[in-house]
Amino acid sequence: MNMNRFAIVLAALLVFGLAAAQTLVFGNSGQPSSLDSADSQDGESLVVSGQITETLIGFAAGSAELDPKLAVSWSPNEAADVWTFELREGVQFHDGTPFDAEAVKFSYDRWNLVDHPYSFRDEGKNFVPFGWVFGGPRGEGGIIDEVVAAGELSVEFRLTQPVPFFPALVAANYFQIDSPAAVMEAGADYGSPSVGSVGTGPFVFEEWVEGQRVRLSANADYWGGAPSVNEVVFRPILEPTARLAELQAGAIDIAVNLPADNLQTVENDGNLVTAIANGELNVGYVGISHAEEHPMSDVRVRQAIAHAIDREAIVEAFYAGTGMVAEDHLAASLFGHGMDWPYEYDPERAQELLAEAGYADGFATELWYMPVSRPYYPSPQPIAETIASYLADVGIEAEVLTEDWTTYLSDYREGVFPMWMLGWNADYADPDNFLRTFFGADGAAAYAWDRDEVIDMLEEATRVADQDRRAELYADVIAAVAEQAASIPMAHNNTLHAHRTNISGWVPSPLGYSSVSLVPVVKQ
């Protein structure tokens, strides 16, 4: 018996031994970077932390519709620059401390105030998603001026400007409320493997063995009703083929982010069930640095790269009917689309543009790809290698590189990569979540793109209540991105997930697998 098969059999025996205890084993596409939710940026982290800690607003099962969670209602003043949230009564954190307005204020203040004594920014926490969604901390472009505990169960968010869709921002899965007592006790280690996190959610953190598993136990006192399974074990299985093999062997119960070309295999296996969300809100792209030290600082080179890549062939080869070519950086079902992507596959035109820019003989560069499967890039390495082959056809020699996921995200933010593959699965169903994340003020370092006009349009769109005007602004942003070939939209995908036939209640979300609650999941 070869070692890989032996390992799968051992894992299966372990799971069968735990079956009586109703342990749900979740095949994750990587291990978490942190369980301090607002300090993580990836679904691998949020799918775990989201079972432990909770947001004020959630989403209805299988949809992007807002749904009460720790907040039961919310309302604005007339100007929409003050929002009041009424909180759920009788909720406790797992450590027995009360969930109340002061706890909400504590979490938001540690994200929003750079000098908050428990933000631990000097120790390495940076709360990057807070910048993506809210524009940054107070005084650095952020839209939250102050969070006020207006009553025991009433919280006011006082904003620097009107934000008519503010509840959608609050619903983003990063902003899970942590126990203040737990954060104070753990210090900068909060969210790490040695500490985990403490929230109000349906599961309680038990252990995190790096590279092997995160184990949670059911919260019998959960305000929404006790989960159906006694515990959940999240296993990081980086290779998609290994995730599928372990699912087929019964070593795991759920496998996420499977390659689209596994669809037929899953459908033909009588022990497996496909789980694919309708209209998933995502996009994958190839980012291009505009920094002066790279040839791509010349717009003609960026346009040449756009012409060199056959996006339709890539979608056909790697998405097996579950994906579609992206015409811009917005999820297909959202409003705000403008012009279609103007760069058709045309290697001859690409070579002409390179010659015009002074690179008739091409040049060498790097293309970085993620080390984990993502909904928008189910098979990142072969897709990267295919992109590199297209670039080679026009004289651009792109070395294909990767690194561990946490470092990759950090280097992307710092503008280290000349070209990189990344994308987005929506945190909330609004164009703001895509375009401001990619091209707003907080994303400046990655692209080194001087784009004040684009930033101004994106900021105006956050203040406007009229959707038609917002749509015009977003269409103008899309046109500016296309004109500059600032970044290349590649694909949208309805991600293939699967589970065993003895599992029910796992309903995929258009917002991605990390938004799915495990409370209703039943294991027979």
C-alpha positions in Angstrom: 0.0 0.0 0.0 1.5 3.4 -0.9 2.0 6.0 1.8 -0.7 8.4 0.4 -3.3 5.6 0.4 -2.2 4.5 3.9 -2.6 8.0 5.3 -6.1 8.2 3.8 -7.1 4.9 5.3 -5.8 5.9 8.7 -7.7 9.2 8.6 -10.8 7.3 7.6 -10.5 4.9 10.5 -10.1 7.8 12.9 -13.2 9.5 11.6 -15.2 6.2 11.8 -14.0 5.9 15.4 -15.4 9.3 16.1 -18.7 8.8 14.3 -20.6 7.8 17.4 -19.6 11.2 18.8 -21.1 12.9 15.7 -17.9 14.6 14.7 -18.2 16.6 11.4 -14.9 16.6 9.6 -14.5 19.6 7.2 -11.9 19.4 4.4 -10.6 23.0 4.2 -8.4 24.2 1.4 -5.8 25.5 3.8 -5.2 26.2 7.4 -6.4 29.5 9.1 -4.0 32.4 9.2 -5.8 33.7 12.4 -9.0 33.2 14.3 -9.0 36.9 15.2 -11.5 37.4 12.4 -10.8 41.1 11.5 -7.1 40.3 11.3 -7.6 37.5 8.7 -8.3 37.9 5.0 -9.1 34.4 3.8 -12.0 32.0 3.7 -9.8 29.3 5.3 -9.8 31.4 8.5 -13.3 32.8 8.3 -15.1 29.5 7.9 -13.6 28.5 11.2 -13.8 31.7 13.2 -17.3 32.3 11.9 -18.5 29.2 13.9 -17.0 30.7 17.1 -17.6 34.4 16.9 -20.5 36.2 15.1 -21.3 39.3 13.2 -24.1 41.8 14.1 -25.8 41.0 10.8 -25.7 37.8 8.8 -27.1 36.5 5.6 -30.1 34.2 5.0 -29.1 30.7 4.1 -28.1 30.3 0.5 -28.5 34.0 -0.3 -27.0 37.4 0.0 -30.0 38.9 1.8 -29.3 40.5 5.1 -30.5 38.6 8.2 -30.5 39.5 11.9 -27.8 37.9 13.9 -26.4 39.5 17.1 -28.3 42.6 16.1 -32.1 42.2 15.8 -32.7 45.5 14.1 -30.9 48.6 12.7 -32.0 52.0 11.5 -30.4 55.3 10.2 -31.1 58.9 11.0 -32.4 61.0 8.1 -28.9 61.8 6.8 -27.7 58.1 7.0 -24.6 59.2 8.9 -25.7 57.7 12.2 -26.9 54.1 12.4 -28.5 52.6 15.5 -28.3 48.8 16.1 -30.5 47.1 18.7 -28.8 44.0 20.1 -30.1 40.5 20.9 -31.0 40.0 24.5 -29.7 37.3 26.8 -26.6 36.3 24.8 -23.4 35.3 26.5 -19.8 34.8 25.3 -18.4 31.3 25.8 -16.4 32.5 28.8 -19.6 33.5 30.6 -19.3 37.3 30.1 -22.3 39.2 28.8 -22.7 40.2 25.1 -23.8 43.8 25.2 -23.3 47.2 23.6 -20.0 47.7 25.5 -18.7 44.5 23.9 -19.6 45.7 20.4 -17.9 49.0 21.1 -14.8 47.2 22.3 -14.5 45.1 19.1 -15.1 48.0 16.7 -12.9 50.4 18.7 -9.9 48.0 18.6 -10.3 47.8 14.8 -11.0 51.5 14.3 -8.7 53.3 16.8 -5.0 52.9 16.0 -4.0 53.8 19.6 -6.5 51.4 21.2 -4.7 49.6 24.0 -6.0 46.2 22.7 -5.5 46.7 19.0 -1.9 45.3 19.2 -0.9 46.9 16.0 2.7 47.3 17.2 2.8 43.6 17.7 1.8 42.8 14.1 -2.0 43.0 13.9 -3.2 45.2 11.1 -6.9 44.5 10.5 -6.6 44.9 6.7 -10.2 44.0 6.0 -11.4 46.9 8.1 -9.6 49.2 5.6 -11.2 47.3 2.6 -14.7 47.7 4.0 -14.7 50.9 6.1 -11.9 52.8 4.3 -9.4 52.5 7.2 -9.3 53.4 10.9 -10.5 56.7 12.2 -8.3 59.6 11.0 -6.9 57.5 8.1 -9.8 57.7 5.7 -12.2 55.6 7.7 -15.9 56.2 7.6 -16.6 55.3 11.3 -16.0 58.3 13.5 -17.3 56.9 16.8 -19.1 53.9 18.2 -21.3 54.7 21.2 -22.9 52.3 23.7 -26.2 54.2 23.8 -27.8 51.7 26.1 -27.1 48.2 27.4 -28.4 46.7 24.2 -28.2 49.7 21.8 -25.2 50.8 19.8 -24.8 53.9 17.7 -22.3 54.1 14.8 -21.5 57.7 14.1 -20.0 58.1 10.6 -17.9 60.7 8.9 -20.3 60.8 5.9 -23.6 59.4 4.9 -23.5 55.7 4.1 -26.9 54.4 2.9 -25.8 50.8 2.7 -23.9 50.7 6.0 -25.6 47.5 7.3 -24.2 45.6 4.3 -20.7 46.6 5.4 -21.4 45.5 9.0 -22.5 42.1 7.7 -19.1 41.4 6.2 -17.8 38.2 7.7 -14.6 39.7 9.1 -16.4 41.8 11.8 -17.2 39.1 14.3 -17.6 40.3 17.9 -15.0 38.9 20.3 -15.2 38.6 24.1 -13.4 41.7 25.5 -12.3 39.7 28.5 -10.7 37.0 26.3 -8.9 39.6 24.1 -7.6 41.4 27.2 -6.3 38.2 28.7 -4.7 36.8 25.6 -3.1 40.0 24.4 -1.5 40.0 21.0 -1.8 36.1 20.9 -5.5 36.4 20.6 -6.6 34.4 17.5 -3.4 32.3 17.4 -3.1 28.5 17.6 -2.3 28.7 21.3 -5.3 30.8 22.2 -8.0 30.6 19.5 -10.9 32.9 19.9 -14.0 33.4 22.2 -17.3 34.4 20.9 -21.1 33.9 21.1 -21.3 31.4 18.3 -22.6 27.8 17.9 -19.2 26.2 18.5 -16.5 26.7 21.1 -12.8 26.6 20.4 -10.9 23.6 21.7 -7.6 23.2 20.0 -5.6 24.2 16.9 -2.7 21.9 15.9 -0.9 23.7 13.2 -0.9 21.9 9.9 -3.3 19.2 11.2 -6.6 20.4 12.5 -8.7 22.9 14.4 -11.2 21.3 16.7 -14.4 23.0 18.0 -17.1 21.6 20.3 -20.8 22.3 20.2 -22.2 25.2 22.3 -25.2 23.6 23.9 -26.4 27.0 25.2 -26.2 28.7 21.8 -28.9 31.4 21.5 -30.0 30.1 18.1 -30.3 26.5 19.3 -27.7 23.8 19.8 -25.9 22.5 16.7 -26.8 19.0 15.4 -23.2 17.7 15.6 -21.1 17.4 18.8 -17.9 18.7 17.4 -16.3 20.0 14.1 -12.8 19.2 13.0 -11.4 21.4 10.3 -8.5 19.7 8.4 -6.3 21.7 6.1 -5.9 19.7 2.8 -4.1 21.9 0.4 -4.2 19.7 -2.7 -7.6 19.6 -4.3 -7.1 16.0 -5.6 -6.3 15.0 -2.0 -9.4 16.6 -0.7 -11.5 14.7 -3.2 -9.7 11.4 -2.4 -10.3 11.8 1.3 -14.0 12.7 0.7 -14.4 9.6 -1.4 -12.7 7.5 1.3 -15.0 8.8 4.0 -12.1 10.5 5.9 -13.8 13.9 5.6 -17.5 14.8 5.4 -17.3 18.0 3.4 -14.8 19.1 0.8 -14.7 22.7 -0.5 -13.0 24.4 -3.4 -12.8 21.4 -5.7 -11.6 21.8 -9.3 -14.4 22.1 -11.7 -13.1 19.1 -13.7 -14.0 16.9 -10.7 -17.7 17.6 -11.3 -18.3 14.5 -13.3 -16.4 12.4 -10.8 -18.5 13.7 -7.9 -21.8 13.2 -9.8 -20.9 9.6 -10.7 -20.1 8.7 -7.1 -23.1 7.4 -5.3 -21.7 8.3 -1.9 -21.2 12.0 -2.8 -23.4 15.0 -3.3 -22.5 18.2 -5.2 -23.0 21.5 -3.5 -22.8 24.5 -5.9 -24.2 28.0 -5.1 -26.4 29.8 -7.6 -24.8 33.0 -8.9 -21.7 33.0 -6.7 -20.4 36.6 -6.2 -16.7 36.3 -7.1 -14.1 37.3 -9.7 -10.5 36.2 -10.3 -8.0 38.6 -11.8 -4.3 39.0 -12.8 -2.9 42.1 -11.0 -0.1 44.1 -12.6 2.2 46.4 -10.8 2.6 49.9 -12.3 5.8 50.6 -10.4 8.5 52.3 -12.4 11.0 49.5 -11.9 8.9 47.2 -14.0 8.3 47.3 -17.7 4.6 47.1 -16.9 4.8 50.8 -15.8 4.1 51.5 -19.5 0.4 51.1 -20.3 1.3 49.6 -23.7 3.0 46.7 -21.9 0.0 46.1 -19.7 -2.3 46.2 -22.8 0.1 43.7 -24.5 -0.2 41.4 -21.5 -4.0 41.7 -21.7 -4.0 40.8 -25.4 -1.6 37.9 -24.9 -3.8 35.8 -22.6 -6.6 33.7 -24.0 -9.0 34.0 -21.2 -11.8 32.0 -22.9 -9.4 29.0 -23.4 -8.4 29.1 -19.8 -12.0 29.1 -18.6 -12.9 26.3 -20.9 -9.9 24.2 -19.8 -10.0 24.8 -16.0 -13.6 25.6 -15.1 -15.4 22.7 -16.8 -18.7 24.5 -17.4 -19.0 26.1 -13.9 -17.2 29.3 -14.8 -17.5 32.2 -17.2 -15.1 34.8 -18.6 -15.1 38.0 -16.6 -15.7 41.3 -18.6 -14.7 43.5 -15.6 -13.9 43.2 -11.9 -17.5 43.1 -10.7 -19.5 39.9 -9.9 -21.7 39.3 -12.9 -25.1 39.7 -11.1 -24.3 43.1 -9.5 -25.3 46.5 -10.8 -22.6 49.0 -12.1 -21.2 47.2 -15.1 -20.1 49.4 -18.0 -18.0 48.6 -21.0 -16.9 45.1 -21.7 -13.2 44.2 -21.5 -11.7 45.6 -24.7 -8.6 43.4 -25.0 -9.4 40.3 -27.1 -6.9 37.5 -27.4 -4.6 38.8 -30.1 -0.9 37.8 -29.7 0.1 39.7 -32.9 -1.3 42.9 -31.4 0.5 42.1 -28.1 3.8 41.9 -29.9 3.1 45.2 -31.8 2.5 47.0 -28.4 5.6 45.5 -26.9 7.6 46.8 -29.8 6.1 50.2 -29.5 7.0 50.3 -25.8 10.6 49.3 -26.6 10.4 45.6 -25.7 10.4 44.0 -29.2 12.7 41.3 -27.7 10.4 40.8 -24.7 11.6 40.8 -21.1 11.7 38.6 -18.0 9.4 39.1 -15.0 7.5 37.0 -12.4 4.0 35.7 -12.1 2.9 34.8 -8.5 0.0 32.4 -7.8 -1.8 31.5 -4.6 -0.7 28.3 -2.9 -4.4 27.5 -2.1 -7.5 26.8 -4.2 -9.9 29.7 -4.2 -13.4 29.9 -5.6 -12.3 32.0 -8.5 -9.1 30.0 -9.1 -9.9 26.4 -8.4 -6.5 25.2 -9.9 -4.1 28.1 -9.4 -0.8 26.5 -10.3 -1.9 25.1 -13.7 -3.7 28.3 -14.5 -0.6 30.3 -13.7 1.5 28.0 -15.9 -0.9 28.4 -18.7 -0.9 32.2 -18.4 2.9 32.1 -18.4 2.9 30.0 -21.6 0.7 32.6 -23.4 3.1 35.4 -22.2 6.1 33.3 -23.5 4.4 33.2 -26.9 4.8 37.0 -27.2 8.3 37.1 -25.7 7.6 37.7 -22.0 9.3 35.1 -19.9 7.3 35.0 -16.6 8.8 32.8 -13.8 5.9 31.1 -12.0 6.3 31.4 -8.2 4.4 31.0 -5.0 4.9 31.0 -1.2 2.9 30.3 1.9 -0.6 31.9 2.0 -0.1 34.3 4.9 3.2 35.6 3.4 1.6 35.8 -0.1 -1.2 38.0 1.2 1.2 40.2 3.0 3.5 40.6 0.0 0.6 41.4 -2.2 -0.5 44.2 0.1 3.1 45.6 0.2 3.4 45.7 -3.6 6.1 43.1 -3.8 4.8 41.2 -6.9 5.3 42.4 -10.5 2.2 40.3 -11.5 0.0 38.2 -9.3 -3.1 36.1 -9.3 -5.8 36.9 -6.8 -9.5 37.6 -6.7 -12.5 38.2 -4.4 -15.5 36.4 -3.1 -18.0 39.0 -1.9 -18.3 40.0 1.7 -21.6 41.7 0.9 -23.6 42.0 -2.3 -22.6 45.5 -3.5 -20.1 46.8 -6.2 -18.4 48.7 -3.4 -17.1 45.5 -2.0 -15.2 44.7 -5.2 -14.1 47.9 -6.8 -13.2 49.9 -3.6 -11.3 46.8 -2.3 -9.3 46.5 -5.5 -8.8 50.1 -6.6 -9.7 52.3 -3.6 -7.2 54.1 -1.4 -6.5 51.1 0.8 -5.3 49.0 -2.2 -2.7 51.6 -3.4 0.5 49.7 -2.6 -0.3 46.6 -4.5 -0.7 48.4 -7.9 1.4 51.5 -7.4 -1.2 53.1 -9.7 -1.7 56.9 -9.4 -5.5 57.0 -9.6 -6.8 59.9 -7.5 -9.8 60.3 -9.9 -10.8 56.6 -9.5 -10.5 56.9 -5.7 -12.7 60.0 -5.7 -15.4 58.3 -7.7 -15.4 55.3 -5.4 -15.6 57.5 -2.4 -18.5 59.4 -3.9 -20.3 56.2 -4.6 -20.3 55.3 -0.9 -22.1 58.5 0.0 -24.8 58.4 -2.7 -28.2 56.8 -2.0 -29.4 56.9 -5.7 -28.5 53.5 -7.3 -28.5 54.9 -10.8 -25.9 57.5 -9.9 -23.8 54.8 -8.1 -24.1 52.6 -11.2 -22.7 55.5 -13.4 -19.8 56.0 -11.0 -18.9 52.3 -11.0 -19.1 52.1 -14.8 -16.7 55.0 -15.0 -14.3 53.2 -12.6 -14.5 50.1 -14.8 -13.8 52.2 -17.9 -10.7 53.7 -16.2 -9.4 50.3 -15.2 -9.9 49.0 -18.7 -8.3 52.0 -20.4 -5.2 51.6 -18.3 -5.2 47.8 -18.4 -4.6 48.2 -14.7 -5.6 44.6 -13.8 -7.0 41.8 -16.0 -10.3 40.3 -15.1 -10.2 36.6 -15.7 -13.2 34.6 -14.5 -16.3 34.1 -12.4 -17.0 30.7 -11.0 -19.7 28.8 -9.3 -17.4 26.8 -7.0 -17.7 23.0 -6.8 -18.1 21.8 -3.2 -19.2 18.3 -2.2 -20.2 16.3 0.8 -21.0 12.7 1.7 -24.6 11.5 1.3 -25.0 11.1 5.0 -24.6 14.9 5.4 -27.6 17.3 5.1 -28.2 20.9 5.9 -25.0 22.3 4.3 -26.3 25.0 1.9 -23.6 26.8 -0.2 -23.8 30.6 -0.3 -23.3 33.0 -3.2 -20.9 34.8 -0.7 -18.6 31.7 -0.6 -18.3 28.7 1.7 -16.8 30.7 4.5 -20.2 32.4 5.1 -22.0 29.1 5.7 -23.1 28.2 9.2 -22.6 24.7 10.4 -25.5 24.8 12.9 -28.1 23.1 10.6 -25.7 20.4 9.4 -26.8 16.9 10.3 -24.6 13.8 10.1 -26.6 10.6 9.9 
